[in-house]
């Protein structure tokens, strides 16, 4: 087979790999705001793409058995042409979910409709073209082309956050991806045409040579392909879940582990000599034990270090999985089946982490399980395969790994004693823990999500209705509510209408007065269930509290469409789970919705603060866009439960609001000490634009 045809095939496989993995973060980011910014949106998207990849590989395997190369090429041209009918891949706004029910099913259906057929067609490319190459040149090592395809995937992933996400809006990205798919269609048709014109095409595909292995050995090999692939997939998704618990739901932090995962395929298939089982076992043992000891980071420097350690541990573990898988790789005539079974393993890993783990595991324990399984597999293989001093080293590494693994589990098990209740669902793990037992009168229950406290309540009856730090009278929201009540001249007791995007433990309800109406928009039903079960703020409130389930922005938008603006006196946005704001709650379009629900002199209160991100330019930019006044209110650190304060940005159209005696003393200077402005829109928003680089590096140097 001449160089020109090999080049055509190589370019086609590289472009297919590029598109296969660029579309994953693209579609996940597009759908993320439709499902409340939940990190699980990414893992469900990953599951879909793994299943679609399996369908493509299964098709490639199925057609190579009964059809000649000529018929395969003709059929491939037809299905590529059919896939062009499904472009562009932009999801319709009419497909937005009406509530928070069945998010997994809705995401999968959205992806099937939008990108299912083009993605499945792309996934057929590498196994089919490698089979065609092997037909023309029996001596060719076609698995090298698999590494080439993975290189294209690697470039597609890394280019997304650093290039495509920055220059194009999400709808523009879907359109450009569709144009690139059309180019792929031309290349794929040309590759198929070249095969049709090849002199060897008319020959029947030669039957594979007889296997010298027994049927049981063949079955063991197939089981090994599936197991190693599934374990690598579980390790990838479990690591991504660990990272997402601590930090922002941002494509870069999805792409980092996935890129390293792809890199292990490139190394394992393209440079097999680099995988040395014994030394990878040693490295994995050390890294996994360190990663097991990690806790929720308390600074941006710690966050960076932990992301790096988790990603490196996953890389070494996946190298073990994929290095062993390549050692079981069959000859060229069985590669289609090999790729299909590895795709099956990847999909099984996705099913286990995305669908099965939330049903059988109360927390994100799949990470520890994946570490244990990977280490155990490496230990068994080393003890069986090494001899002499290397076997002794393998035994020593194994003992250290087992002992260290047990030691690392001790704090995990002991920490479970403080857990009162817990619910795991699509939106994450929400748990209630008991704290302060060592000090009389300080016992409290705290709701935790993503390792961050979402609110607390004292258990002592005399302190039960005391709001925690961020909601006390001296806080931004405390001063806001007091002043809104006070400025009603002649009618200071007029009830207020208060809206809240996010419930937490329901502490806002404790600030309600008789006659007030508090309307809460809560994404996660588990939060409501635990707040009602273990905390009394809502049921003891003097106000009327209504709780609606679904993404707050979407619910508010639908109320406007129904002609039902709420005329809130105060609207609170307190839905920033863990470490980052859901981007769709901080865009110009979101603020337009909020303001249409406010009374003319209403107040918008945004509750968010974290050293890793600097939102001050964003607050100032949004205020300028809508002609609002905005001020920053640091929450005073005036109590034993105010160690980690959460402060407020307060917006209003009322020019005299910030001059009120009860408000002005609480105004603080902006944390960045600047006047710069930043504006996000739905089409262009990126957490990279608000990373606090100065504090990030200053913390790293401490």
C-alpha positions in Angstrom: 0.0 0.0 0.0 1.6 3.3 -1.1 2.5 6.3 1.0 -0.3 8.5 -0.3 -3.0 6.1 0.8 -1.3 5.6 4.2 -1.2 9.3 4.7 -4.9 9.7 3.7 -5.8 7.0 6.2 -3.7 8.5 8.9 -5.2 12.0 8.5 -8.7 10.6 8.5 -8.1 8.6 11.7 -6.4 11.6 13.4 -9.4 13.9 12.5 -11.9 11.3 13.6 -10.1 11.0 17.0 -9.9 14.8 17.3 -13.7 15.1 16.7 -14.5 12.2 18.9 -13.0 13.7 22.0 -13.5 17.4 21.3 -17.2 17.0 21.2 -17.3 15.5 24.7 -16.4 18.6 26.7 -18.2 20.7 24.1 -21.6 19.0 24.6 -21.1 18.6 28.4 -20.5 22.4 28.7 -23.5 23.1 26.5 -25.8 21.0 28.7 -24.3 21.8 32.1 -26.5 24.9 32.8 -29.6 22.9 31.9 -28.9 20.5 34.8 -27.9 23.0 37.5 -24.2 23.0 36.9 -23.9 19.5 38.4 -20.5 17.8 37.9 -22.4 14.5 37.3 -23.5 16.0 34.0 -19.9 15.3 32.8 -19.9 11.6 33.9 -23.3 11.0 32.3 -22.0 12.5 29.1 -18.9 10.3 29.4 -21.2 7.2 29.8 -23.1 8.2 26.7 -19.9 8.6 24.6 -18.5 5.3 25.9 -21.7 3.5 24.9 -21.7 5.2 21.5 -18.1 4.2 21.0 -19.0 0.6 21.8 -21.8 0.7 19.2 -19.3 2.0 16.6 -16.7 -0.7 17.5 -19.4 -3.4 17.5 -20.5 -2.3 14.0 -16.9 -2.4 12.8 -16.5 -5.9 14.2 -19.8 -7.1 12.8 -19.2 -6.0 9.2 -15.7 -7.3 8.9 -16.8 -10.9 9.4 -19.4 -11.5 6.7 -18.6 -8.6 4.2 -15.8 -8.3 1.7 -13.6 -5.2 1.9 -15.3 -3.7 -1.1 -18.8 -4.1 0.5 -17.5 -2.6 3.7 -16.2 0.4 1.9 -19.5 1.0 0.0 -21.5 0.6 3.2 -19.1 3.0 5.1 -19.7 5.7 2.4 -23.4 5.3 2.8 -23.5 5.6 6.6 -21.1 8.6 6.6 -23.5 10.3 4.1 -26.4 9.5 6.3 -24.7 11.0 9.3 -24.4 14.3 7.5 -28.2 14.6 7.7 -28.0 14.9 11.5 -25.9 18.1 11.4 -25.6 20.6 13.0 -25.5 19.1 16.5 -26.7 22.1 18.4 -29.4 21.1 21.0 -32.7 23.0 20.8 -33.8 25.2 23.7 -37.1 23.4 23.6 -35.3 20.3 25.0 -34.5 22.1 28.4 -35.7 19.9 31.3 -38.9 21.1 33.0 -37.8 20.0 36.5 -35.0 18.1 38.3 -36.5 14.6 37.8 -34.6 11.9 35.9 -31.6 14.0 34.8 -29.6 10.9 33.7 -32.3 9.8 31.3 -32.8 13.3 29.9 -29.1 13.9 29.3 -28.7 10.5 27.5 -31.8 11.3 25.3 -30.5 14.8 24.5 -27.2 13.4 23.4 -28.8 10.6 21.3 -30.9 13.2 19.4 -28.2 15.8 19.0 -24.9 13.9 18.4 -25.6 10.2 18.6 -25.4 9.2 14.9 -22.4 11.3 14.0 -20.5 10.2 17.0 -21.2 6.5 16.4 -20.0 6.9 12.8 -16.8 8.6 13.9 -16.1 5.7 16.3 -16.2 3.2 13.4 -13.2 4.9 11.7 -10.2 3.6 13.5 -11.1 -0.2 13.7 -12.4 -0.2 10.1 -9.5 1.6 8.5 -6.9 -0.4 10.4 -8.6 -3.6 9.1 -8.5 -2.3 5.6 -4.8 -1.4 6.0 -4.1 -4.9 7.3 -5.9 -6.4 4.3 -3.6 -4.6 1.9 -0.4 -5.2 3.8 -0.3 -8.3 6.0 3.0 -7.3 7.6 1.8 -3.9 8.8 1.6 -3.2 12.6 -1.8 -1.5 12.5 -2.0 -1.0 16.2 0.4 1.9 15.7 -2.5 3.7 13.9 -4.6 3.2 17.0 -2.0 5.2 18.9 -2.1 7.8 16.1 -5.9 8.1 16.5 -5.5 8.5 20.2 -3.0 11.3 19.5 -5.7 13.1 17.5 -8.1 12.6 20.5 -5.4 14.0 22.8 -5.0 17.1 20.7 -8.7 17.5 20.4 -9.2 17.5 24.2 -6.3 19.8 25.1 -7.2 22.3 22.4 -10.7 22.8 23.7 -10.1 24.7 27.0 -7.1 26.6 25.7 -8.4 27.6 22.3 -11.9 26.7 21.1 -13.7 27.4 24.4 -12.0 30.8 24.6 -12.7 32.1 21.1 -16.2 30.7 20.3 -19.5 30.6 22.1 -21.1 27.2 22.8 -23.5 27.5 19.8 -20.6 28.5 17.5 -18.5 25.5 18.8 -21.3 23.1 17.8 -21.5 24.7 14.3 -17.7 24.5 13.7 -17.6 21.0 14.9 -20.4 20.2 12.4 -18.3 21.8 9.6 -15.3 19.7 10.6 -17.4 16.6 10.6 -18.4 17.4 7.0 -14.7 17.5 6.2 -14.2 14.2 7.9 -17.0 12.8 5.7 -15.1 13.8 2.6 -11.8 12.2 3.9 -13.6 9.0 5.0 -15.3 8.8 1.5 -11.9 9.3 -0.1 -10.3 6.5 2.1 -13.2 4.2 1.1 -12.8 5.1 -2.5 -9.1 4.4 -2.4 -9.9 0.9 -1.0 -12.4 0.3 -3.8 -9.8 1.2 -6.4 -7.1 -1.0 -4.8 -6.3 -4.1 -6.8 -6.5 -6.3 -3.7 -10.1 -5.2 -2.9 -11.7 -7.7 -5.1 -10.2 -10.6 -3.3 -12.2 -12.2 -0.5 -11.0 -11.3 2.9 -8.7 -14.2 3.9 -9.9 -16.3 6.8 -7.9 -15.7 9.9 -5.2 -18.3 10.7 -6.2 -21.0 13.2 -5.5 -20.0 16.8 -3.0 -22.1 18.5 -4.4 -21.1 21.9 -7.1 -23.3 23.5 -10.7 -22.0 23.8 -10.2 -21.4 27.5 -7.0 -19.4 26.9 -8.9 -17.3 24.3 -11.7 -16.7 26.7 -9.2 -15.6 29.4 -7.6 -13.2 27.0 -11.0 -11.7 26.1 -11.9 -11.4 29.8 -8.5 -9.7 30.4 -9.2 -7.1 27.6 -12.6 -6.3 29.2 -11.4 -6.2 32.8 -8.3 -4.0 32.1 -10.4 -1.6 30.0 -13.2 -1.4 32.6 -10.8 -0.8 35.5 -9.1 2.0 33.6 -12.4 3.6 32.9 -13.5 3.3 36.5 -10.2 4.9 37.7 -10.7 7.8 35.3 -14.3 8.5 36.3 -13.7 8.0 40.0 -10.7 10.4 39.9 -12.8 13.0 38.0 -15.5 12.7 40.7 -12.9 13.2 43.4 -11.6 16.4 41.7 -15.1 17.7 41.0 -16.0 17.4 44.7 -13.4 20.0 45.6 -13.3 22.5 42.8 -15.0 24.1 39.9 -17.2 22.3 37.4 -15.1 23.5 34.5 -14.1 21.7 31.3 -10.4 22.0 32.0 -10.7 19.9 35.1 -12.7 17.3 33.2 -10.2 17.3 30.4 -7.0 17.0 32.5 -7.7 13.4 33.7 -9.2 12.4 30.4 -6.2 13.7 28.5 -3.9 11.8 30.8 -6.1 8.7 30.3 -5.7 9.1 26.5 -2.0 9.6 26.9 -1.7 6.1 28.5 -3.3 4.6 25.4 -0.7 6.5 23.2 2.2 5.3 25.3 0.9 1.7 25.8 0.1 1.1 22.1 2.8 3.2 20.5 5.7 2.7 22.9 5.1 -0.6 24.6 8.7 -0.9 25.8 8.1 2.1 28.2 5.7 0.0 30.4 7.7 -1.9 33.0 5.3 -3.6 35.3 7.5 -3.7 38.5 8.3 0.0 38.5 4.8 1.1 37.7 3.6 -1.0 40.7 6.1 0.8 43.0 5.1 4.3 41.7 1.4 3.5 41.9 1.8 2.2 45.5 3.4 5.5 46.6 1.1 7.8 44.8 -2.1 6.0 45.8 -1.2 6.1 49.4 -0.5 9.8 49.3 -3.7 10.5 47.4 -5.7 8.5 50.0 -4.6 10.8 52.7 -5.8 13.9 51.0 -8.6 15.9 52.6 -10.7 18.8 51.3 -8.2 21.5 50.4 -8.1 24.7 52.5 -6.2 26.9 50.0 -5.7 27.3 46.3 -2.1 26.0 46.6 -3.4 22.8 48.3 -6.0 22.5 45.6 -3.4 22.6 42.8 -1.2 20.1 44.6 -4.1 17.7 45.2 -5.4 17.9 41.6 -1.9 17.1 40.4 -1.5 14.2 42.8 -4.8 12.7 41.9 -4.2 13.1 38.2 -0.7 11.5 38.4 -2.0 8.6 40.4 -4.7 8.0 37.8 -2.1 8.2 35.0 0.1 5.5 36.6 -2.9 3.3 37.4 -4.3 3.6 33.8 -0.8 2.8 32.5 -0.9 -0.4 34.4 -4.4 -1.3 33.1 -3.6 -0.4 29.5 -0.1 -1.7 29.5 -1.4 -5.1 30.6 -4.2 -4.9 28.0 -1.7 -4.3 25.2 0.3 -7.4 26.4 -2.9 -9.4 25.7 -3.3 -7.8 22.3 -4.2 -10.3 19.5 -2.7 -10.4 16.0 -4.1 -8.0 13.3 -6.9 -10.3 12.1 -8.5 -10.1 15.6 -8.1 -6.4 16.2 -11.7 -5.5 15.4 -12.9 -7.9 18.2 -10.2 -6.6 20.5 -11.3 -3.0 20.0 -14.9 -3.9 20.5 -14.2 -5.7 23.8 -12.0 -2.8 25.1 -14.9 -0.5 24.2 -17.2 -2.8 26.1 -14.9 -2.6 29.1 -14.9 1.2 28.9 -18.7 1.3 28.8 -19.0 -1.2 31.7 -16.7 1.1 33.7 -19.0 4.0 32.9 -22.1 2.1 33.8 -20.5 1.0 37.1 -19.5 4.6 38.2 -22.4 6.5 36.7 -25.4 4.2 37.3 -24.4 1.4 39.7 -22.2 3.2 42.3 -24.8 5.8 43.3 -27.2 2.9 44.0 -24.9 0.7 46.1 -22.4 3.2 47.6 -23.3 5.9 50.0 -20.4 8.1 49.1 -17.7 8.4 46.4 -16.1 5.2 47.6 -15.6 3.9 44.1 -12.2 5.8 44.1 -10.8 3.7 46.9 -12.2 0.5 45.3 -10.6 1.4 42.0 -7.2 2.0 43.7 -7.5 -1.3 45.6 -8.4 -3.3 42.4 -5.6 -1.7 40.3 -3.0 -2.3 43.0 -4.1 -5.9 43.6 -4.0 -6.7 39.8 -0.4 -5.2 39.6 0.6 -7.2 42.7 -0.7 -10.5 41.4 0.9 -10.0 38.0 4.2 -9.0 39.4 4.4 -11.9 41.8 3.5 -14.3 39.0 5.7 -12.8 36.4 8.9 -11.7 38.1 11.8 -13.9 39.1 14.8 -13.6 41.4 15.5 -10.3 43.0 12.8 -8.6 41.0 10.3 -11.0 42.6 11.6 -10.1 46.0 11.2 -6.4 45.2 7.6 -7.1 44.0 6.8 -8.8 47.3 8.3 -5.9 49.3 6.3 -3.3 47.2 3.1 -5.5 47.7 3.5 -5.6 51.5 4.0 -1.8 51.7 1.0 -1.2 49.5 -1.3 -3.5 51.5 -0.1 -2.1 54.9 -0.4 1.5 53.7 -3.8 0.9 52.2 -5.1 -0.3 55.5 -3.6 2.6 57.4 -5.1 5.1 54.9 -8.6 3.6 55.4 -8.5 4.3 59.2 -9.4 8.0 59.0 -12.0 7.3 56.4 -13.7 4.7 58.6 -13.5 6.9 61.8 -14.9 9.9 60.0 -18.1 7.9 59.2 -19.0 7.9 62.9 -19.9 11.6 62.8 -22.3 11.1 59.8 -25.9 11.3 60.9 -27.5 10.9 57.5 -26.5 11.0 53.9 -28.1 10.9 50.4 -26.3 10.4 47.1 -28.0 11.2 43.8 -27.2 12.8 40.5 -26.4 16.1 42.1 -23.7 14.6 44.4 -23.5 13.5 48.0 -25.3 15.5 50.7 -24.7 14.5 54.3 -25.5 15.7 57.8 -22.7 15.5 60.3 -22.6 16.1 64.1 -20.0 18.6 65.3 -18.9 20.2 68.6 -19.6 17.3 70.9 -16.4 18.1 72.9 -17.8 21.5 74.1 -21.1 21.7 76.0 -23.6 24.0 74.3 -21.7 23.9 71.0 -23.2 20.7 69.6 -24.6 21.3 66.1 -25.6 19.6 62.9 -24.0 20.7 59.7 -25.0 19.9 56.1 -22.0 19.1 54.0 -21.8 18.9 50.2 -18.6 18.5 48.2 -16.6 18.8 51.4 -18.0 22.3 52.1 -20.4 23.2 54.9 -23.8 24.3 53.5 -25.2 25.5 56.8 -25.4 24.5 60.5 -27.9 24.6 63.4 -27.2 24.4 67.1 -28.9 21.5 68.9 -29.4 23.4 72.2 -33.0 24.6 72.3 -32.0 28.2 73.3 -29.7 28.5 70.3 -31.6 26.5 67.7 -33.0 29.6 65.9 -29.7 31.5 65.9 -28.6 32.0 62.3 -25.1 30.9 61.5 -22.4 33.4 60.5 -23.3 34.5 57.0 -27.0 35.2 58.0 -26.5 37.1 61.2 -27.7 40.7 61.7 -24.3 42.2 60.9 -23.9 40.2 57.6 -24.8 41.6 54.2 -28.2 39.8 54.1 -29.0 40.6 57.7 -28.4 44.4 57.1 -30.3 44.1 53.8 -33.5 42.6 55.2 -33.5 45.0 58.2 -33.2 48.0 56.0 -35.8 46.8 53.5 -38.3 46.5 56.4 -37.3 49.8 57.9 -37.6 51.9 54.7 -41.3 51.1 54.4 -42.4 54.5 55.8 -45.7 54.2 57.6 -45.9 50.5 57.1 -42.7 48.9 58.6 -44.5 45.7 59.3 -45.6 45.1 55.7 -44.8 41.5 54.8 -41.9 40.9 52.5 -41.7 38.7 49.4 -38.3 37.0 49.5 -36.9 34.6 46.9 -34.0 32.3 47.2 -32.1 30.2 44.6 -30.8 27.5 46.9 -32.1 26.2 50.2 -29.1 24.8 52.2 -30.4 24.1 55.7 -33.1 26.7 55.3 -31.5 29.4 57.6 -33.0 32.2 55.5 -36.4 31.0 56.7 -35.4 31.9 60.3 -35.2 35.6 59.2 -38.8 35.6 58.1 -41.5 37.5 59.9 -45.2 36.8 60.2 -46.9 37.4 56.8 -43.6 37.1 54.8 -43.5 34.8 51.9 -40.2 33.0 51.1 -40.1 31.2 47.8 -37.2 28.8 47.5 -35.9 27.3 44.2 -33.8 24.2 45.1 -32.2 22.0 42.5 -31.4 19.0 44.6 -34.4 17.1 46.3 -31.9 15.5 48.7 -31.1 18.9 50.2 -34.8 19.6 50.9 -35.3 16.1 52.4 -32.4 16.5 54.8 -33.2 20.1 55.6 -36.7 19.1 56.6 -35.6 16.0 58.5 -32.7 17.2 60.6 -33.0 21.0 60.7 -35.9 23.1 62.1 -35.4 26.5 60.4 -38.1 25.9 57.7 -40.8 24.3 59.9 -40.2 26.8 62.8 -40.2 29.8 60.4 -42.8 32.5 61.1 -43.0 33.1 57.3 -44.8 31.1 54.7 -42.1 29.0 53.0 -42.7 27.5 49.5 -40.0 25.1 48.0 -39.9 24.4 44.3 -37.6 21.8 42.8 -35.5 22.4 39.7 -32.8 24.7 38.4 -33.5 28.1 39.9 -32.8 30.0 36.7 -34.9 27.8 34.5 -37.8 27.9 37.0 -37.6 31.7 37.3 -37.5 32.0 33.5 -40.6 29.8 33.1 -42.5 32.0 35.6 -41.7 35.0 33.4 -42.9 33.1 30.3 -46.1 32.3 32.1 -46.6 36.0 32.9 -45.9 35.5 36.7 -43.1 37.9 37.8 -42.7 37.4 41.6 -42.0 41.0 42.6 -39.5 40.0 45.2 -38.4 42.6 47.7 -35.2 40.6 48.2 -33.9 37.8 45.9 -31.0 35.7 47.3 -28.7 33.6 45.1 -27.1 31.1 47.4 -26.6 28.1 45.2 -22.8 27.9 44.9 -22.1 24.3 45.8 -18.6 23.6 47.0 -15.9 25.7 45.4 -17.3 27.5 42.4 -20.3 29.4 41.0 -22.5 27.6 38.4 -21.6 29.8 35.5 -25.2 30.0 34.2 -26.3 31.8 37.4 -23.8 34.6 36.9 -24.3 35.7 33.3 -26.0 38.8 31.9 -29.0 36.7 30.8 -29.4 35.3 34.3 -29.3 38.7 35.8 -31.9 39.9 33.3 -34.2 37.2 34.7 -33.5 38.0 38.3 -34.2 41.7 37.8 -37.5 41.1 36.1 -38.6 39.3 39.3 -37.6 42.1 41.6 -39.8 44.9 42.9 -38.8 48.4 41.6 -36.7 49.0 44.7 -35.8 45.4 45.3 -32.4 44.0 46.3 -30.4 41.2 44.8 -28.0 39.4 47.2 -25.3 37.1 45.9 -23.6 34.8 48.5 -20.2 33.6 47.4 -16.6 33.9 48.4 -13.5 31.7 47.7 -9.8 32.6 47.5 -9.4 30.6 44.3 -11.7 32.9 42.4 -12.1 36.6 42.3 -15.6 37.6 41.4 -15.2 41.4 42.1 -14.7 42.3 38.4 -17.7 40.2 37.5 -19.9 41.9 40.1 -18.9 45.3 38.9 -19.4 44.4 35.2 -22.9 43.0 35.8 -23.8 46.1 37.8 -22.6 48.4 35.1 -24.5 46.4 32.4 -27.8 46.8 34.2 -27.3 50.2 35.8 -27.2 48.9 39.3 -25.4 49.9 42.4 -23.3 47.1 43.9 -21.3 46.9 47.1 -19.3 44.2 48.9 -20.1 43.2 52.5 -17.6 41.1 54.4 -19.2 39.0 57.0 -17.7 39.9 60.4 -15.7 37.1 62.1 -17.5 37.6 65.4 -18.3 34.1 66.6 -17.0 30.7 67.2 -18.7 29.4 64.1 -17.3 32.1 61.8 -14.0 30.6 61.0 -14.7 30.4 57.3 -16.9 33.3 56.5 -19.0 33.7 53.3 -19.7 37.3 52.3 -22.2 39.1 50.1 -22.4 41.2 47.0 -25.6 43.4 47.3 -27.2 44.9 44.1 -30.0 47.4 43.9 -31.4 50.2 41.8 -32.2 52.3 44.9 -29.5 55.0 45.0 -30.1 55.7 48.7 -30.0 52.1 49.9 -26.2 52.0 50.6 -26.4 55.3 52.5 -28.8 54.0 55.1 -27.4 54.0 58.7 -28.0 50.3 59.0 -26.3 49.4 55.7 -23.3 51.8 55.2 -21.3 50.5 58.2 -21.2 47.0 56.7 -19.8 48.0 53.3 -16.3 46.7 52.7 -13.7 47.5 50.1 -13.5 45.1 47.1 -11.1 42.3 47.8 -9.1 42.9 44.6 -8.7 46.7 45.3 -9.4 47.5 41.6 -12.1 48.9 39.4 -11.8 46.5 36.5 -15.0 45.0 35.1 -15.9 41.6 33.5 -19.1 40.5 31.9 -20.2 36.9 31.3 -22.9 35.9 28.9 -24.4 32.5 28.2 -22.4 32.3 25.0 -19.1 33.4 26.6 -18.3 32.5 30.2 -15.2 30.9 31.5 -14.1 30.3 35.0 -10.5 30.7 33.9 -11.3 34.5 33.6 -11.9 34.8 37.4 -9.1 32.6 38.8 -7.3 34.6 41.4 -3.8 34.0 40.0 -2.1 36.4 42.4 -3.4 34.7 45.5 -3.0 31.3 43.9 0.7 31.7 43.5 1.3 33.6 46.7 -0.4 30.7 48.6 1.8 28.2 46.7 4.9 30.0 47.9 3.9 29.9 51.6 
